[in-house]
Amino acid sequence: MIAGILAGVAVLVFAAVYFEGRRLAKLTASAPGQVTRVVVQTDSESDDSSTVVHFTYAVNGETLSDQSTKAGDVSDDFLQGAPVTVCHDPAKSTETEVYEVGHACPPR
């Protein structure tokens, strides 16, 4: 019974990592961006935190906005108003991930 549950959890974790890796591999184009808002969230039960980075970026003359959730408190890396690199899918510019300036796309 426990072995079955552990195997199920392992499959779910593997699938999540696999599909996230495939999503990130498609983000081959880069665009300059700017942080518009940063929110650090802390889970009161586990004391784990995450940082939601809101940002704008420009693709083909159009200004777009998105947000990305990062593990832990990385608010010092993404200050409001700071420039960032936005990696995006050239076929779907709304599929993004945000990084500090100078990060290469696709994300590694």
Rosetta blueprint (number, residue, H / E / L):
1 M L
2 I H
3 A H
4 G H
5 I H
6 L H
7 A H
8 G H
9 V H
10 A H
11 V H
12 L H
13 V H
14 F H
15 A H
16 A H
17 V H
18 Y H
19 F H
20 E H
21 G H
22 R H
23 R H
24 L H
25 A H
26 K L
27 L L
28 T L
29 A E
30 S E
31 A E
32 P E
33 G E
34 Q E
35 V E
36 T E
37 R E
38 V E
39 V E
40 V E
41 Q E
42 T E
43 D L
44 S L
45 E L
46 S L
47 D L
48 D L
49 S E
50 S E
51 T E
52 V E
53 V E
54 H E
55 F E
56 T E
57 Y E
58 A E
59 V E
60 N L
61 G L
62 E E
63 T E
64 L E
65 S E
66 D E
67 Q E
68 S E
69 T E
70 K E
71 A E
72 G L
73 D L
74 V L
75 S L
76 D L
77 D L
78 F L
79 L L
80 Q L
81 G L
82 A L
83 P E
84 V E
85 T E
86 V E
87 C E
88 H E
89 D E
90 P L
91 A L
92 K E
93 S E
94 T E
95 E E
96 T E
97 E E
98 V E
99 Y E
100 E E
101 V L
102 G L
103 H L
104 A L
105 C L
106 P L
107 P L
108 R L
